[in-house]
Amino acid sequence: MKELNNISVKPKENKTLLYLTILIVILTATCSSIGIWHEQLYSKETVGSLAQCIGQDISNLFFISPILLASAFYASKGNKIAKIIWIGTIITNVYTYSIYCFAVHFNFLFHLYCSILGLSIFSALIFFVKYINEDFKNWFTEKVPTKTIGLFLFITASMFSVLWLSTSLPAVLTNTVPEGIIKDNLFTSPVQVLDFSFYLPLMFISSVMVIKKKTLGYLLAPMMIVLIILTYINIICLMIVTMQKTLSNDIPIIIDLCIVTFICICFLYLFLKNISESSQNAKRL
């Protein structure tokens, strides 16, 4: 009886995140639609930044928003896979709208950008506070390839670290500014700021925690893989728009990114297919 009572309460608690997600999706879809069909919104941006903004808007509207909505709905029903996909997507949204708020020139959507960022941050905080005592390791069977997943995350984080250091470190040593920052008319690279200060350290931490089979690693590792997948999708979208705006030929790179994205999806599947069926069945009782 006690177990059944707990099961009946949890869907009601999850509705809070569902309602917040619906609001986030409405605001995101609104901003993205305006950005796609009203390009003058980004009239102050350089050609490169314009392409990135529109590409991100396309990704937000056709990928991020549907994934957020679907995962929030199924998470509210108690589905653990949906919960992991949701938190990975909402963390991606925090990343994305931090850039909108701090790197896109001021426009009439500024307050909506801030609202989406704030709602995404508070939604993530509510999730972690709610599950602070959860034993995520018990969500999975013993067949989870923790070392393989951990190594994948470590290599991915290392590759991004080397990539960003290859542009920022020489500039620091020679007291100059990286070419990309000058080209896009920015004060600094918001992507590198977010990656160096938070997302790459979290990816390294996730890799170590899942290899050591720490309970939090079983949440952070797939969450970060979701982030990586959505990041690649974002890059693919903005590169397609960049090709259209600059008449460049980036098809080989886009194909490579599609292959890498598919590989990342395979790693995510490799992890999530080991969700414990017994616990899922108990949820549905």
Backbone as JSON, one array per atom type, in Angstrom:
{
  "sequence": "MKELNNISVKPKENKTLLYLTILIVILTATCSSIGIWHEQLYSKETVGSLAQCIGQDISNLFFISPILLASAFYASKGNKIAKIIWIGTIITNVYTYSIYCFAVHFNFLFHLYCSILGLSIFSALIFFVKYINEDFKNWFTEKVPTKTIGLFLFITASMFSVLWLSTSLPAVLTNTVPEGIIKDNLFTSPVQVLDFSFYLPLMFISSVMVIKKKTLGYLLAPMMIVLIILTYINIICLMIVTMQKTLSNDIPIIIDLCIVTFICICFLYLFLKNISESSQNAKRL",
  "N": [[0.83, -1.2, 0.0], [1.95, 1.24, 0.77], [3.84, 1.58, -1.27], [2.19, 1.9, -3.49], [0.94, 4.28, -2.82], [3.05, 6.08, -2.98], [3.56, 5.95, -5.69], [1.29, 7.11, -6.76], [1.57, 9.74, -6.0], [3.83, 10.81, -7.25], [3.41, 11.39, -10.11], [1.85, 13.74, -9.88], [3.62, 15.5, -8.71], [5.47, 15.71, -10.76], [4.09, 17.19, -12.62], [4.58, 19.89, -12.3], [7.07, 20.45, -13.53], [6.3, 19.77, -16.09], [4.4, 21.75, -16.73], [6.03, 24.03, -16.56], [7.77, 23.43, -18.63], [6.07, 23.47, -20.86], [5.51, 26.2, -20.96], [8.1, 27.19, -21.45], [8.57, 26.05, -23.98], [6.57, 27.29, -25.52], [7.43, 29.98, -25.43], [9.99, 29.67, -26.54], [9.41, 28.65, -29.11], [8.04, 30.84, -30.11], [10.01, 32.92, -30.12], [11.92, 31.72, -31.82], [10.49, 31.34, -34.2], [9.97, 33.99, -34.96], [12.6, 34.85, -35.31], [13.4, 33.26, -37.5], [11.66, 33.96, -39.61], [11.74, 36.68, -39.65], [14.23, 38.17, -40.36], [15.41, 40.62, -39.97], [15.51, 41.08, -37.36], [18.01, 40.36, -36.51], [19.67, 42.31, -37.54], [21.87, 43.75, -36.71], [23.88, 41.97, -36.48], [26.87, 40.28, -37.64], [27.47, 38.63, -40.82], [28.21, 35.99, -40.34], [27.38, 35.63, -37.64], [24.67, 36.11, -37.96], [23.88, 33.91, -39.51], [24.41, 31.9, -37.66], [22.58, 32.53, -35.64], [20.06, 32.23, -36.93], [20.28, 29.57, -37.72], [20.39, 28.38, -35.19], [17.86, 29.1, -34.29], [16.27, 27.57, -36.01], [17.0, 25.0, -35.18], [16.11, 25.16, -32.53], [13.33, 25.4, -32.9], [12.5, 23.17, -34.46], [13.73, 20.93, -33.38], [14.73, 21.09, -30.59], [12.46, 22.15, -29.13], [10.27, 20.27, -29.71], [11.44, 17.92, -28.63], [11.81, 18.65, -25.94], [9.12, 19.03, -25.15], [7.89, 16.51, -25.63], [9.49, 14.79, -24.04], [9.06, 15.9, -21.5], [6.35, 15.4, -21.17], [6.2, 12.54, -21.14], [7.93, 12.1, -19.04], [6.42, 13.11, -16.96], [4.71, 11.07, -16.65], [6.2, 9.26, -15.37], [8.28, 8.02, -16.72], [11.55, 6.99, -16.93], [13.6, 7.18, -18.86], [12.67, 9.31, -20.36], [12.89, 11.33, -18.44], [15.66, 11.61, -18.21], [16.36, 12.39, -20.82], [14.93, 14.76, -20.88], [16.19, 16.4, -18.86], [18.73, 16.59, -19.97], [18.13, 18.0, -22.29], [17.04, 20.38, -21.28], [19.22, 21.45, -19.97], [20.79, 21.94, -22.18], [19.26, 23.96, -23.26], [19.67, 25.98, -21.4], [22.33, 26.55, -21.94], [22.12, 27.43, -24.63], [20.4, 29.73, -24.46], [21.81, 31.34, -22.79], [23.73, 32.28, -24.47], [22.15, 33.67, -26.32], [21.26, 35.71, -24.62], [23.61, 37.03, -23.83], [25.27, 37.39, -26.05], [23.96, 38.03, -28.43], [22.98, 40.92, -30.19], [21.12, 43.54, -28.61], [17.61, 43.28, -28.88], [14.03, 43.4, -29.63], [13.16, 41.04, -28.49], [14.51, 40.58, -26.22], [13.66, 40.42, -23.46], [12.14, 38.11, -23.53], [14.1, 36.22, -24.16], [15.55, 36.33, -21.76], [13.58, 35.38, -20.03], [13.19, 32.74, -20.93], [15.73, 31.69, -20.42], [15.85, 32.0, -17.61], [13.61, 30.43, -16.77], [14.44, 27.94, -17.69], [16.77, 27.5, -16.17], [15.71, 27.48, -13.53], [13.94, 25.34, -13.78], [15.73, 23.22, -14.17], [17.04, 23.32, -11.68], [14.89, 22.73, -9.95], [14.43, 20.11, -10.73], [16.87, 18.82, -9.93], [16.85, 19.32, -7.18], [14.57, 17.96, -6.45], [15.28, 15.31, -7.0], [17.45, 14.86, -5.41], [18.1, 12.98, -3.48], [17.87, 10.65, -4.82], [18.64, 7.34, -5.91], [20.26, 6.91, -8.57], [21.65, 4.88, -9.72], [20.23, 2.59, -9.26], [18.34, 2.77, -11.18], [19.2, 1.45, -13.35], [20.35, -1.62, -14.93], [22.96, -4.03, -14.22], [24.35, -4.22, -16.52], [25.2, -1.93, -17.78], [27.55, -0.31, -19.8], [29.75, 1.15, -18.3], [32.49, 1.96, -18.32], [33.06, 2.22, -21.05], [31.24, 4.25, -21.81], [32.1, 6.29, -20.1], [34.72, 6.69, -21.03], [34.18, 7.55, -23.62], [32.91, 10.04, -23.08], [35.02, 11.35, -21.82], [36.95, 11.5, -23.88], [35.53, 13.04, -25.74], [35.17, 15.46, -24.3], [37.85, 16.15, -24.02], [38.62, 16.56, -26.69], [37.08, 18.82, -27.42], [38.16, 20.61, -25.6], [40.84, 20.81, -26.47], [40.34, 21.85, -29.0], [39.22, 24.44, -28.44], [41.29, 25.53, -26.92], [43.26, 25.68, -28.82], [42.68, 27.94, -30.24], [42.27, 29.99, -28.38], [44.4, 29.97, -26.49], [46.93, 30.54, -27.89], [46.35, 33.19, -28.58], [46.17, 34.41, -26.08], [48.81, 34.11, -25.2], [50.17, 35.67, -27.02], [49.09, 38.09, -26.63], [46.87, 38.93, -28.19], [43.73, 38.98, -30.03], [41.52, 36.3, -30.69], [40.81, 35.37, -34.08], [38.19, 34.64, -34.8], [36.57, 35.9, -32.9], [36.97, 38.61, -33.46], [35.99, 38.65, -36.07], [33.27, 38.1, -35.72], [32.54, 40.28, -34.3], [32.59, 40.41, -31.45], [33.01, 40.66, -27.85], [34.16, 38.61, -26.44], [34.35, 35.0, -26.69], [31.33, 33.54, -26.19], [30.63, 30.87, -26.25], [33.02, 29.5, -25.7], [33.46, 30.51, -23.15], [31.28, 29.41, -21.67], [31.81, 26.69, -22.08], [34.48, 26.3, -21.07], [34.15, 27.12, -18.4], [32.02, 25.69, -17.29], [30.53, 23.53, -18.77], [32.41, 21.72, -20.03], [34.09, 20.99, -17.77], [32.03, 19.72, -16.3], [31.48, 17.61, -17.99], [33.86, 16.15, -17.9], [33.82, 15.48, -15.17], [31.49, 13.92, -15.13], [32.3, 11.77, -16.71], [34.28, 10.56, -15.13], [32.8, 9.93, -12.83], [30.88, 8.1, -13.78], [32.5, 6.03, -14.67], [33.57, 5.2, -12.24], [31.28, 4.25, -11.19], [29.57, 5.79, -9.62], [26.57, 6.91, -8.07], [25.42, 9.37, -8.99], [26.67, 9.65, -11.37], [25.3, 8.03, -13.11], [23.17, 9.52, -13.88], [24.28, 11.97, -14.77], [26.03, 11.22, -16.88], [24.46, 10.13, -19.17], [22.92, 12.42, -19.48], [24.78, 14.36, -20.3], [25.52, 13.25, -22.71], [23.19, 13.57, -24.18], [23.24, 16.36, -24.31], [25.55, 16.68, -25.92], [24.7, 15.48, -28.33], [22.54, 17.18, -29.07], [23.97, 19.54, -29.3], [25.59, 19.02, -31.54], [23.54, 18.77, -33.45], [22.6, 21.39, -33.42], [24.89, 22.67, -34.48], [25.0, 21.55, -37.04], [22.63, 22.59, -38.15], [23.18, 25.37, -38.12], [25.36, 25.44, -39.82], [24.27, 24.66, -42.23], [22.63, 26.86, -42.76], [24.62, 28.79, -42.88], [25.94, 27.98, -45.2], [24.01, 28.64, -47.06], [23.9, 31.42, -46.77], [26.49, 32.35, -47.27], [27.32, 31.05, -49.5], [29.17, 29.03, -49.34], [30.8, 25.8, -49.42], [30.05, 23.45, -47.38], [29.28, 20.87, -47.21], [30.73, 18.34, -47.01], [31.73, 18.56, -44.34], [29.34, 18.74, -42.93], [28.22, 16.25, -43.46], [30.1, 14.65, -42.12], [29.6, 15.53, -39.5], [26.99, 14.64, -39.17], [27.41, 11.89, -39.16], [28.98, 11.64, -36.84], [27.11, 12.53, -34.98], [25.22, 10.49, -35.17], [26.74, 8.39, -34.15], [27.01, 9.26, -31.51], [24.34, 9.1, -30.72], [24.07, 6.35, -30.76], [25.74, 5.65, -28.6], [24.25, 6.81, -26.54], [21.94, 5.24, -26.71], [23.07, 2.79, -26.07], [23.51, 3.17, -23.39], [20.97, 3.87, -22.27], [19.35, 1.71, -22.89], [19.66, -0.05, -20.91], [18.04, 0.57, -18.79], [16.4, -0.33, -15.85], [14.0, -2.8, -16.08], [12.32, -3.81, -14.14], [11.97, -1.73, -12.28], [10.73, 0.11, -13.9], [8.36, -1.2, -14.48], [7.28, -1.3, -11.94], [6.69, 1.34, -11.56], [4.51, 1.65, -13.23], [2.44, 0.39, -12.01]],
  "CA": [[0.0, 0.0, 0.0], [2.85, 2.39, 0.84], [4.45, 1.74, -2.58], [1.16, 2.42, -4.38], [0.71, 5.68, -2.46], [4.16, 6.85, -3.52], [3.4, 6.0, -7.14], [0.2, 8.02, -7.09], [1.95, 11.11, -5.71], [4.91, 11.28, -8.11], [2.97, 12.07, -11.31], [1.39, 15.08, -9.54], [4.82, 16.33, -8.49], [6.11, 15.93, -12.06], [3.32, 18.13, -13.43], [5.2, 21.22, -12.2], [8.06, 20.56, -14.6], [5.58, 19.73, -17.36], [3.83, 23.08, -16.97], [7.14, 24.94, -16.86], [8.28, 23.09, -19.96], [5.11, 23.98, -21.85], [5.74, 27.65, -21.05], [9.4, 27.36, -22.1], [8.41, 25.69, -25.39], [5.79, 28.36, -26.16], [8.31, 31.15, -25.58], [11.07, 29.31, -27.47], [8.83, 28.57, -30.45], [7.72, 32.22, -30.51], [11.27, 33.62, -30.45], [12.56, 31.07, -32.96], [9.69, 31.62, -35.4], [10.23, 35.38, -35.33], [13.98, 34.92, -35.81], [13.51, 32.61, -38.81], [10.88, 34.64, -40.64], [11.94, 38.12, -39.56], [15.69, 38.22, -40.22], [15.87, 41.95, -39.57], [15.73, 41.01, -35.91], [19.45, 40.22, -36.32], [20.29, 43.24, -38.49], [23.13, 44.27, -36.16], [24.86, 40.89, -36.42], [27.67, 40.01, -38.82], [26.89, 37.56, -41.63], [28.44, 34.73, -39.62], [26.52, 35.58, -36.47], [23.3, 36.01, -38.46], [23.67, 32.51, -39.89], [24.37, 31.12, -36.43], [21.32, 32.82, -34.94], [18.95, 31.61, -37.66], [20.48, 28.13, -37.6], [19.99, 28.01, -33.84], [16.4, 29.22, -34.24], [15.72, 26.39, -36.69], [17.21, 23.87, -34.28], [15.21, 25.33, -31.38], [11.92, 25.22, -33.28], [12.19, 21.87, -35.04], [14.35, 19.83, -32.64], [14.74, 21.28, -29.14], [11.1, 22.31, -28.58], [9.53, 18.99, -29.69], [12.07, 16.98, -27.69], [11.47, 19.12, -24.6], [7.7, 18.8, -24.88], [7.62, 15.07, -25.58], [10.16, 14.19, -22.88], [8.38, 16.39, -20.29], [5.06, 14.69, -21.07], [6.43, 11.15, -20.7], [8.54, 12.16, -17.7], [5.33, 13.33, -16.0], [4.08, 9.75, -16.47], [7.13, 8.44, -14.6], [9.25, 7.36, -17.57], [12.91, 7.4, -16.52], [14.35, 7.59, -20.05], [12.19, 10.66, -20.68], [13.45, 12.25, -17.45], [17.06, 11.84, -18.55], [16.38, 13.18, -22.05], [14.43, 16.1, -20.55], [17.19, 17.19, -18.14], [19.79, 16.88, -20.93], [17.65, 19.03, -23.21], [16.86, 21.66, -20.57], [20.58, 21.96, -19.75], [21.18, 22.49, -23.48], [18.53, 25.22, -23.41], [20.39, 26.97, -20.58], [23.52, 26.86, -22.75], [21.71, 28.19, -25.82], [19.84, 31.05, -24.17], [22.88, 32.17, -22.21], [24.35, 32.93, -25.62], [21.19, 34.67, -26.81], [21.18, 36.83, -23.68], [24.87, 37.75, -23.65], [26.06, 37.58, -27.27], [23.15, 38.59, -29.51], [22.72, 42.34, -29.97], [19.82, 43.82, -28.0], [16.46, 43.44, -29.77], [12.76, 43.44, -28.9], [12.9, 39.75, -27.85], [15.45, 40.46, -25.1], [13.01, 39.97, -22.22], [11.74, 36.71, -23.73], [15.33, 35.44, -24.0], [15.83, 36.25, -20.32], [12.54, 34.53, -19.42], [13.48, 31.35, -21.28], [16.93, 31.31, -19.67], [15.5, 31.87, -16.2], [12.73, 29.28, -16.59], [15.24, 26.73, -17.91], [17.64, 27.33, -15.0], [14.9, 27.09, -12.38], [13.43, 23.99, -14.03], [16.83, 22.28, -13.88], [17.24, 23.33, -10.23], [13.77, 21.99, -9.36], [14.67, 18.69, -11.0], [17.95, 18.29, -9.1], [16.41, 19.35, -5.78], [13.58, 16.9, -6.29], [15.9, 13.98, -7.06], [18.75, 14.96, -4.73], [18.36, 11.76, -2.72], [17.56, 9.51, -5.68], [19.74, 6.45, -6.24], [20.13, 6.73, -10.01], [22.28, 3.61, -10.09], [19.17, 1.59, -9.23], [17.5, 2.9, -12.38], [19.81, 0.67, -14.42], [20.84, -2.95, -14.65], [24.42, -4.11, -14.08], [24.95, -4.36, -17.85], [25.59, -0.64, -18.33], [28.99, -0.26, -20.1], [30.18, 2.42, -17.69], [33.83, 2.35, -18.75], [32.96, 2.65, -22.45], [30.56, 5.54, -21.82], [32.98, 7.25, -19.44], [35.84, 6.97, -21.95], [33.61, 8.35, -24.7], [32.72, 11.39, -22.57], [36.35, 11.93, -21.55], [37.57, 11.82, -25.17], [34.78, 14.16, -26.31], [35.53, 16.67, -23.55], [39.25, 16.46, -24.34], [38.66, 17.08, -28.06], [36.56, 20.19, -27.39], [39.13, 21.41, -24.85], [41.97, 21.06, -27.37], [39.86, 22.73, -30.07], [39.1, 25.81, -27.95], [42.61, 26.01, -26.5], [44.07, 25.94, -30.02], [42.41, 29.31, -30.71], [42.33, 30.98, -27.3], [45.69, 30.01, -25.8], [47.92, 31.34, -28.64], [45.98, 34.61, -28.49], [46.55, 34.86, -24.74], [50.27, 34.16, -25.12], [50.68, 36.75, -27.89], [48.34, 39.3, -26.28], [46.03, 39.32, -29.31], [42.35, 38.49, -29.93], [41.25, 35.28, -31.72], [40.22, 35.89, -35.33], [36.76, 34.42, -34.8], [35.93, 36.92, -32.06], [37.01, 39.85, -34.24], [35.12, 38.47, -37.24], [31.87, 38.15, -35.29], [32.33, 41.54, -33.58], [32.25, 40.07, -30.07], [34.01, 40.99, -26.83], [34.8, 37.33, -26.16], [33.54, 33.9, -27.22], [30.43, 33.02, -25.15], [30.67, 29.4, -26.3], [34.21, 29.08, -24.96], [33.23, 30.85, -21.73], [30.39, 28.39, -21.09], [32.47, 25.38, -22.11], [35.61, 26.26, -20.14], [33.77, 27.37, -17.01], [30.99, 24.8, -16.74], [30.1, 22.32, -19.47], [33.51, 20.75, -20.18], [34.38, 20.38, -16.46], [30.95, 18.8, -15.93], [31.62, 16.42, -18.82], [34.96, 15.37, -17.31], [33.32, 14.94, -13.9], [30.53, 12.87, -15.46], [33.03, 10.6, -17.2], [34.95, 9.92, -13.99], [31.78, 9.41, -11.92], [30.24, 6.91, -14.33], [33.51, 4.96, -14.66], [33.64, 4.73, -10.86], [29.94, 3.75, -10.87], [28.92, 6.63, -8.62], [25.15, 6.99, -8.4], [25.11, 10.57, -9.76], [27.21, 9.45, -12.71], [24.29, 7.36, -13.93], [22.31, 10.58, -14.42], [25.07, 12.98, -15.47], [26.64, 10.71, -18.11], [23.53, 10.21, -20.31], [22.51, 13.82, -19.62], [25.79, 15.05, -21.08], [25.47, 12.73, -24.08], [22.07, 14.29, -24.8], [23.77, 17.7, -24.6], [26.47, 16.57, -27.05], [23.88, 15.22, -29.52], [21.81, 18.4, -29.44], [24.97, 20.52, -29.74], [25.93, 18.69, -32.93], [22.38, 19.13, -34.27], [22.66, 22.85, -33.54], [25.98, 23.03, -35.38], [24.58, 21.15, -38.39], [21.63, 23.56, -38.6], [23.79, 26.68, -38.4], [26.25, 25.29, -40.97], [23.41, 24.65, -43.42], [22.25, 28.26, -42.99], [25.85, 29.49, -43.29], [26.15, 27.65, -46.62], [23.03, 29.41, -47.84], [24.19, 32.86, -46.69], [27.83, 32.68, -47.76], [27.57, 30.25, -50.7], [30.31, 28.13, -49.1], [30.48, 24.37, -49.57], [30.38, 22.76, -46.14], [28.58, 19.58, -47.23], [31.55, 17.26, -46.42], [31.77, 18.71, -42.89], [27.99, 18.44, -42.43], [28.09, 14.78, -43.51], [30.91, 14.14, -41.01], [28.9, 15.84, -38.26], [25.84, 13.73, -39.11], [27.94, 10.58, -38.77], [29.38, 11.75, -35.43], [25.86, 12.62, -34.21], [24.66, 9.13, -35.14], [27.57, 7.61, -33.21], [26.63, 9.71, -30.16], [23.02, 8.52, -30.45], [24.31, 4.93, -30.46], [26.25, 5.59, -27.23], [23.12, 7.09, -25.65], [21.1, 4.03, -26.72], [23.83, 1.78, -25.35], [23.33, 3.45, -21.97], [19.57, 3.91, -21.84], [18.67, 0.42, -23.08], [19.85, -0.81, -19.68], [17.1, 0.97, -17.74], [15.86, -1.51, -15.17], [12.6, -3.06, -16.42], [11.55, -4.05, -12.9], [11.59, -0.45, -11.69], [9.77, 0.73, -14.81], [7.09, -1.87, -14.28], [6.75, -0.89, -10.63], [6.13, 2.67, -11.74], [3.26, 1.64, -13.96], [1.41, -0.26, -11.22]],
  "C": [[0.87, 1.26, 0.0], [3.47, 2.67, -0.53], [3.45, 2.37, -3.56], [0.87, 3.88, -4.1], [1.8, 6.58, -3.05], [4.03, 7.03, -5.03], [2.33, 7.0, -7.53], [0.57, 9.48, -6.89], [2.91, 11.65, -6.76], [4.43, 11.93, -9.41], [2.5, 13.49, -11.05], [2.58, 16.01, -9.34], [5.47, 16.67, -9.84], [5.37, 16.94, -12.92], [3.92, 19.54, -13.4], [6.2, 21.43, -13.32], [7.4, 20.51, -15.97], [5.02, 21.1, -17.7], [4.91, 24.11, -17.29], [7.69, 24.7, -18.26], [7.36, 23.6, -21.06], [5.32, 25.48, -22.06], [7.05, 27.94, -21.78], [9.27, 27.11, -23.61], [7.63, 26.76, -26.14], [6.67, 29.58, -26.43], [9.42, 30.88, -26.6], [10.56, 29.27, -28.9], [8.5, 29.96, -30.99], [8.97, 32.96, -30.96], [11.91, 33.04, -31.71], [11.81, 31.37, -34.26], [9.93, 33.05, -35.89], [11.63, 35.52, -35.92], [14.13, 34.36, -37.21], [12.85, 33.45, -39.9], [10.96, 36.17, -40.58], [13.42, 38.37, -39.31], [16.21, 39.58, -39.78], [16.05, 42.06, -38.06], [17.23, 41.0, -35.62], [20.23, 41.16, -37.24], [21.65, 43.78, -38.02], [24.23, 43.21, -36.14], [25.68, 40.85, -37.71], [27.01, 38.87, -39.6], [27.04, 36.21, -40.93], [27.53, 34.57, -38.43], [25.05, 35.45, -36.86], [22.96, 34.56, -38.81], [23.56, 31.62, -38.65], [23.05, 31.31, -35.69], [20.14, 32.11, -35.61], [19.06, 30.08, -37.59], [20.06, 27.62, -36.23], [18.48, 28.09, -33.68], [15.72, 28.02, -34.89], [15.84, 25.16, -35.81], [16.26, 23.94, -33.09], [13.77, 24.97, -31.71], [11.61, 23.79, -33.68], [12.81, 20.68, -34.31], [14.19, 20.0, -31.13], [13.33, 21.33, -28.56], [10.3, 21.01, -28.59], [10.11, 17.98, -28.71], [11.73, 17.35, -26.25], [10.03, 18.75, -24.24], [7.38, 17.32, -24.72], [8.25, 14.44, -24.33], [9.51, 14.64, -21.58], [7.07, 15.64, -20.08], [5.27, 13.27, -20.54], [7.11, 11.09, -19.34], [7.46, 12.34, -16.64], [4.54, 12.05, -15.75], [4.99, 8.79, -15.72], [8.19, 7.73, -15.42], [10.65, 7.88, -17.3], [13.75, 7.84, -17.71], [13.97, 9.02, -20.43], [12.76, 11.69, -19.71], [14.89, 12.61, -17.8], [17.17, 12.7, -19.81], [15.93, 14.61, -21.76], [15.52, 16.94, -19.88], [18.37, 17.51, -19.06], [19.41, 17.98, -21.88], [17.51, 20.37, -22.52], [18.22, 22.28, -20.25], [21.13, 22.57, -21.05], [20.51, 23.84, -23.7], [19.17, 26.34, -22.58], [21.62, 27.46, -21.33], [23.15, 27.81, -23.88], [21.27, 29.6, -25.47], [20.77, 31.92, -23.34], [23.56, 32.95, -23.33], [23.43, 33.99, -26.2], [21.21, 35.92, -25.93], [22.45, 37.67, -23.65], [25.63, 38.05, -24.94], [25.28, 38.16, -28.44], [22.86, 40.05, -29.18], [21.28, 42.54, -29.46], [18.75, 43.98, -29.07], [15.17, 43.31, -28.96], [12.37, 42.11, -28.25], [13.76, 39.55, -26.59], [14.79, 39.89, -23.84], [12.52, 38.52, -22.33], [12.95, 35.79, -23.61], [15.64, 35.24, -22.52], [14.84, 35.32, -19.61], [12.82, 33.05, -19.69], [14.69, 30.85, -20.51], [16.58, 31.08, -18.21], [14.63, 30.65, -15.93], [13.49, 27.96, -16.76], [16.14, 26.45, -16.71], [16.84, 26.84, -13.8], [14.29, 25.7, -12.55], [14.49, 22.94, -13.73], [17.08, 22.19, -12.38], [16.14, 22.54, -9.52], [13.97, 20.5, -9.54], [15.73, 18.12, -10.06], [17.59, 18.31, -7.62], [15.45, 18.2, -5.5], [14.23, 15.52, -6.2], [17.24, 13.95, -6.34], [19.11, 13.69, -3.97], [18.08, 10.5, -3.52], [18.8, 8.67, -5.94], [19.63, 6.1, -7.73], [20.74, 5.42, -10.48], [21.23, 2.5, -10.14], [18.21, 1.7, -10.4], [17.96, 1.94, -13.48], [20.18, -0.74, -13.95], [22.36, -2.91, -14.54], [25.13, -4.15, -15.43], [25.39, -3.04, -18.47], [27.11, -0.62, -18.57], [29.6, 1.04, -19.6], [31.55, 2.88, -18.17], [33.82, 2.88, -20.18], [32.34, 4.04, -22.54], [31.44, 6.62, -21.21], [34.14, 7.66, -20.34], [35.36, 7.84, -23.11], [33.45, 9.81, -24.27], [34.07, 12.09, -22.36], [37.02, 12.35, -22.85], [36.87, 13.02, -25.81], [35.13, 15.47, -25.63], [36.96, 17.11, -23.87], [39.38, 17.09, -25.73], [38.18, 18.53, -28.11], [37.54, 21.11, -26.66], [40.31, 21.79, -25.74], [41.56, 22.03, -28.47], [39.81, 24.19, -29.61], [40.44, 26.37, -27.51], [43.48, 26.37, -27.71], [43.84, 27.33, -30.57], [42.61, 30.35, -29.62], [43.71, 31.1, -26.66], [46.77, 30.77, -26.58], [47.63, 32.84, -28.57], [46.37, 35.2, -27.14], [48.06, 35.06, -24.65], [50.87, 35.29, -25.95], [49.96, 38.08, -27.64], [47.53, 39.85, -27.47], [44.62, 38.78, -29.07], [42.12, 37.45, -31.03], [40.47, 35.84, -32.9], [38.7, 35.76, -35.33], [35.99, 35.46, -34.0], [35.88, 38.26, -32.79], [36.02, 39.79, -35.4], [33.65, 38.62, -36.88], [31.55, 39.38, -34.45], [31.87, 41.3, -32.14], [33.34, 40.57, -29.13], [34.83, 39.76, -26.49], [33.91, 36.24, -26.73], [32.65, 33.33, -26.12], [30.43, 31.5, -25.11], [31.86, 28.89, -25.49], [34.07, 29.39, -23.47], [32.4, 29.77, -21.05], [31.07, 27.04, -21.02], [33.6, 25.28, -21.09], [35.17, 26.33, -18.68], [32.82, 26.33, -16.43], [30.84, 23.47, -17.49], [31.21, 21.29, -19.67], [33.94, 20.17, -18.84], [33.31, 19.38, -16.03], [31.04, 17.51, -16.74], [32.74, 15.53, -18.3], [34.51, 14.71, -16.0], [32.36, 13.78, -14.15], [31.24, 11.6, -15.9], [33.68, 9.84, -16.05], [33.92, 9.25, -13.07], [31.13, 8.14, -12.46], [31.22, 5.74, -14.4], [33.62, 4.34, -13.27], [32.3, 4.21, -10.34], [29.31, 4.49, -9.69], [27.47, 6.85, -9.04], [24.8, 8.21, -9.26], [25.63, 10.46, -11.19], [26.22, 8.82, -13.66], [23.24, 8.34, -14.45], [23.12, 11.54, -15.28], [25.61, 12.49, -16.82], [25.65, 10.74, -19.29], [23.03, 11.64, -20.54], [23.48, 14.58, -20.51], [25.85, 14.52, -22.51], [24.33, 13.37, -24.85], [22.52, 15.69, -25.2], [24.67, 17.67, -25.83], [25.69, 16.37, -28.35], [23.18, 16.49, -30.0], [22.76, 19.51, -29.89], [25.37, 20.28, -31.18], [24.78, 19.03, -33.88], [22.33, 20.63, -34.49], [23.71, 23.28, -34.56], [25.62, 22.7, -36.82], [23.6, 22.17, -38.96], [22.28, 24.89, -38.97], [24.75, 26.6, -39.59], [25.46, 25.26, -42.27], [23.0, 26.08, -43.78], [23.47, 29.06, -43.47], [26.15, 29.23, -44.76], [25.24, 28.49, -47.5], [23.4, 30.9, -47.9], [25.51, 33.23, -47.34], [28.22, 31.94, -49.04], [28.82, 29.37, -50.57], [29.84, 26.68, -49.26], [30.96, 23.62, -48.33], [29.73, 21.38, -46.06], [29.44, 18.45, -46.64], [31.6, 17.33, -44.88], [30.42, 18.34, -42.28], [27.76, 16.93, -42.41], [28.87, 14.15, -42.35], [30.2, 14.35, -39.67], [27.67, 14.94, -38.08], [26.28, 12.33, -38.65], [28.31, 10.58, -37.29], [28.13, 11.81, -34.54], [25.22, 11.24, -34.08], [25.43, 8.25, -34.16], [27.2, 7.96, -31.77], [25.27, 9.14, -29.76], [23.15, 7.04, -30.09], [24.84, 4.76, -29.04], [25.12, 5.85, -26.22], [22.2, 5.87, -25.56], [21.76, 2.92, -25.91], [23.65, 1.93, -23.84], [21.88, 3.25, -21.54], [18.83, 2.58, -22.03], [18.77, -0.45, -21.83], [19.05, -0.27, -18.5], [16.46, -0.27, -17.16], [14.37, -1.68, -15.47], [11.75, -3.25, -15.18], [11.08, -2.75, -12.29], [10.59, 0.28, -12.57], [8.39, 0.11, -14.64], [6.44, -1.47, -12.98], [6.1, 0.49, -10.72], [4.75, 2.64, -12.34], [2.14, 0.98, -13.18], [0.41, 0.73, -10.62]]
}
